[in-house]
Amino acid sequence: MSTLTVWKFASWDGANQAIATLEALAKQDLIKIHDAASVSWQPEKRRPKTRQLRNLTGVGAIGGMFWGMLFGMIFLMPFAGAAIGAASGAIAGSLADVGIDDDFIKAVRDQVTPGTSALFLMTSDVVQDKVKATFEATGLRRPELIQSNLSSEQEAALREMFGG
């Protein structure tokens, strides 16, 4: 089963630093990354910058469309002009049909602010003790779990694993 998690980092480049660690872990077969994307918001910038990690998964246009729509809904970044504004309504409707919860969108939008970053991960086959040890060794500040599709018990164990 795949797990979707969203991690918030206290620094604008924390998510990108975590990506490098995750790529190394994936090469060691300690985690399987199905898809991932990051949002980095430098303090002096008006909008956050998003990055999809296509090189990890080889996902085609459908994956790109999913992440694009998700970030568009959360941060309203790709929308400019009246014509695109009309399209955003259609996208919002299609996202509701996909099942992206309004509370999920609001939680991420409210917590990713200037000077912070977030990492969206779809993973499976995690060797938890090795992943935890690797993240502790990096010295990267502990991320906060914003959202997941895990049960309450699984989410509590994951929060405990990363000290969040």
N, C-alpha and C positions, 0 to 999 in steps of 0.2 A: 504494500500500500504506500502511495506517495503522501508525503506530508508537506503542506504549504505553511510556511512560517514567514513572519515579517519581523525583522529585528531593527531596533532603533539604536543608533550610536550617538554619543554625546559630541562627537567631532564631525565636521563636514566631510572628512576623508576616511572615517572609520569603516564605512561599508566597503569602500574600495580596497582598504587594507585587508579586510576580512575575505574579500574575493580572492586575493593572492594566496591566502592561507588555504581556502577551500579548494582552489585549483590544485595545489600541492597534495592535499588530502585525497582528492579525486584520482590523481595519478597513482597514488599508493593503494587504491581500492578501499579506502577507509570510509568513503561516503560516495553515494551515487547522486549526481546532480542532474535532474531532468531538465530543469530550466531555472534561470535566475536573472534578476535585474536589480539595479541599484538606483537610488535617488540621492544625490549629493547637493546640498544647498550651502554654498559659500556665503558667509555673512554679508559681504558687500554686494551680492547679486540680488536681482529682483525675483528671479525664479530658480527653482532647483534644476539640476541637470540629471537626465536619466541615461542609463546605460544598460542595454540588454546583452547578456553573455551568450551570444549565438555560438561562439567558438567552443563552448563546453558541450553543447548538445546537438548541434546540427539541425535544430528545429527550423522549419521553413517559415513561410509567410503567415501561417495561421498563428504560430507562437508569437511572432512579431506583432500581429494584429491584436492578439489578446493583451500583451503588455502595453501596447500603445493605447488601447481603449481604457485599460485600467488606470494608467497614469494620467490620461486625459480626464477621466472622471475625477480622480483624486485631486490633481493639481491644476486642472484647466489650462495646461500649457500649450497644447497644439492648436488651440482655438483662437482664430483671429478673423475679425470681420463678420458681417451679418450672414453671409452664405454659410460659413463654417459654423456659426452659431446655430443655425438651423440644423445642420448636420449633427451637432452635439446632442440635440434632443433625440434624434434617431439613435445615436450611439447609446445614450443613457437608457433608452427603452430596450435596446438589444442587450445591454449589460444586466438589466433587471431580469430578462429572460434567461440569461446565462446563470444567474443565481448569485451574483456578487452582492453581498448583503450591504445595505445602506449604512449599518453600524460599522462595518469593516471600513468602508470608504471614509466615513467621518472620523473614526479612530486614527487612521493613518494621516489624514489631512491635518487633524488637530495637533498631532505629535511631531510631525516632521516640519520643523521650523528653521529659519535661517541659522546657520552654524551647526546643523545636525545632518545626519544621513540615515538612510534606511536600506536594508537589504531584503529583497523578496526572494525566497528560496523554495523550490519544489524539489524535495529530496527523498531518498529511501536508502535502505541498507547502510545505516550509519553505525559505525563502531564507536559507541559513545565514549568509552574511556579514553580512546586514542584521540578523538576529536577534542574532547575537553582538555586533555594534557597539551595538545598542540596549541590551542587557543590561549591557555594559561602561559605557555612559554613565549608567546609573541609579545606579551606585555600590553596587548590591545585592551583598552578599557572594556569592562564587561558591558555587553549590549543588553538592551531591554527588549523582552519579547512583547510585541504589540498585539499580534494576532496569530492564530493558528487554527488548523482544522482538527486538532487533537482533542481527545476527551479531557475533562478537567483533571483527572489523575495523571494522564500523560503530560499535560501542559505543566502541572506542578512539578513533575520530575524533571522536565526540561528546564524550567526556571531554576530549580535547585542545582542542576548540573552546571549552569552558567552563572550562578550566584545572583540571578535577577529577581 
